[in-house]
Amino acid sequence: MVQREAADTAKGLGKDPGQELTLSDKTPDRLSEIIARDRAESELWLSIYQSAWEESYEAQIVFDQNGRVFRANRRACMMLRSGQRQLRNKPVAELIPERFREAHSVHTRAFVRDPVPRLMGGTRCLWLLTADGDEIPVEISLTPLDSDSGLFINIVMRRRESTP
């Protein structure tokens, strides 16, 4: 990917958009400089995003394409009364009360077929299980995250104080 970006950048270094770039002794240094700057900006953005996600006021969990917890932020751990280690690789079904698991499985398959951001539940109340077995009412929004490693799903959970 970096090589392609460097090639695209190199094409843009000519005076006219269609003009071929004439390579000189300084071209590799210039390309290295551009690649280093782009890499530094990407690393900074990743660091900012990770901090914002981890420190978010909203409880968030990222699930992998197999329906297992990939990562949970601090608020999610607090809401579910669980640690990051206990949540890591946990199947989503274990966070849902038994009586809702079959329906959840159907909804999950539908979401994977058409992964677009959406709010779940609408007027219905959704429920999650905490580590100590309590059920808590929540509303949930889903955001698909397409990556080189497959589909991930970011879930934002908001506790409902009362059930409709």
TAUR-V433185 format. One record per backbone hydrogen bond with DSSP energy under -0.5 kcal/mol. NH is the residue of the N-H (numbers start at 1). CO is the residue of the C=O. If there is no record, write none. Layout:
BEGIN
nh=(NH,NH)
co=(CO,CO)
END
This chain:
BEGIN
nh=(5,6,7,8,9,10,11,12,13,14,19,23,27,28,30,31,32,33,34,35,36,37,38,39,40,41,42,43,44,45,46,47,48,49,50,51,52,53,54,55,56,56,59,61,62,63,63,64,67,69,70,71,73,74,77,78,79,80,81,81,82,87,88,89,90,92,94,95,96,100,101,101,104,105,106,107,108,109,110,111,112,113,114,115,116,118,120,124,126,128,129,130,131,133,136,138,139,140,141,142,143,145,146,147,150,152,153,154,155,155,156,156,157,157,158,160)
co=(1,2,3,4,5,6,7,8,10,11,16,21,24,24,26,27,28,29,30,31,32,33,34,35,36,37,38,39,40,41,42,43,44,45,46,47,48,49,50,51,52,53,157,155,71,61,153,68,64,90,62,62,60,54,73,74,75,76,77,78,77,83,84,69,87,67,91,92,93,97,97,98,100,101,102,103,104,105,106,107,108,109,110,112,114,142,140,121,138,136,95,134,80,130,128,126,158,120,156,118,154,152,144,150,147,145,63,143,61,153,141,154,59,155,139,137)
END
